[in-house]
Amino acid sequence: MLLFTRPAEPSDFAKKVKAAKEHVAAAVNEGRPLDSKHDFDSIWSQFKDLFSQAQKGKCGFCERDVRTCFGGDVEHYRPKNGIEELPPDEADRGLEDEFTGKLRRKRNLSDAFKSGYWWLAYEWSNYLVACPRCNRTWKRCLFPIAEARTKKPDPEDAETPLLLNPFGPEDPTQHLAYDEFGQITPRDKSARGRATIETCGFGPTPLFSTSAAHCRRRSQPAR
Ligand SMILES: [Zn+2]
């Protein structure tokens, strides 16, 4: 995971997302539950190329080449609609075959809150490009914070994100260490490093050194 410079917000971005942003705000004001498919216009995908260029064609989390997966997805750093949580048992956090990429063990995330950071759905500062595996299979609607999460997100909340962001402000490489086998561990016991590894599913696994050595959690792809 690398540090990139966020692309400049296009001059017409606010104009292009205005209607979609207002639609979501109106639904929230009405007290209506938001539907990911029908309430959120995916107009953000128009800007995918800008983020891909800024990220040098790499997934913002795992560094996979997004040019080989249709340019990847525009990912919301803070989930727009719902918050998920990791299961307490590591055995339920998913396992991926090293060579095929197929899931050998399902990732059983639980819904913590049906509402997410809806007011950031159309904020330029909340976007990055991620590969489908990171966006749809691993990170999904996870967003760990340092504080105990006891209620749905609110614009007034002060919170401390634990998930590293490829657009900073902190350099992810200061929180993640890579060994000669590509395994990733928290650098200097970094809490942000650990949370990012757990969220994106690219940490070492105890199974790596057992008879199931061909199965492991995701590792750092070849650069
Ligand atoms: Zn990825």
Boltz pocket constraint, residues with backbone or C-beta under 6 A from the ligand:
constraints:
  - pocket:
      binder: B
      contacts: [[A, 59], [A, 60], [A, 61], [A, 62], [A, 63], [A, 64], [A, 130], [A, 131], [A, 132], [A, 133], [A, 134], [A, 135]]
      max_distance: 6.0
